[in-house]
C-alpha cells in the first residue's frame, strides 16, 4: 500500500467520441470504473472518484468539480482539495489496463517533485500520474486564467517526467496507458483483454 497517497479516478468526462458513458462500459464482466477502482483499491488505502454530478451505485466516495465545464483539470483540483494525504494518484476511468507495477514504479520517483508524469509516444500522460497536494494552488490559478488543460497546468509545476524506457521495465507493452476514447478503442480493448 502507498499510504501517503489517495487514488483519484476521473469519471466526469463527456464521452463524446465514445457516444456513451465510458465509465459504464463493461469489459470482462466489470464496468471500466469498477475495474480501475479495484486496481486502485489494491494499491491505495483511500480511493475517491471525481465526477461532475454524483453517480448512483458507486461504492467509494465521490467529489464533484468545483467549476462547471472545467474538464479534467477541474476534476483533479476537486480531488486535490478533498484529500487529506500528501499525494494524489490521478487516473482516468477509461484506462482499464493500468497496472499496480507501473503505479508502484511511478511512486518511487516522487521525491521533492510536485508531479510524476509518464511520457508515452512523446506526450505527457497526466491522467496516470502522481500530484502533490502542494500543486493545488498552481492548478487553480491555471484554471482561473482560462487554461483548462492538464498539460498547461503541468507547466506551472516541478514535474518529474518518466520516459518509456523506465516504464517498459514494469510494463513492456505500455498497456497501462491504453485509454478508450472511441468505439474502436473499446473493441481493441476487448480483443486485448482476451489476449492478456
Buried (B, 14 or more C-beta within 10 A) or exposed (E): EBEEBBBBBBBBBEBEEBEEBBBBBEBEEBBBBBBBBEBBBEBBEBBBBBBBEEBEEBEBEBBBBBBEEBBBBBBBBBBBEBBEBEBBBBBBBBBBBBBBEBBEBBBEBBEEBBBBBBBBEEEBBBBBBBBBBBBBEBBBEBBEEEBBBBEBBBEBBBBBBBEBEBBEEBBEEBBBBBBBBEEEBBEEBBEBBEEE
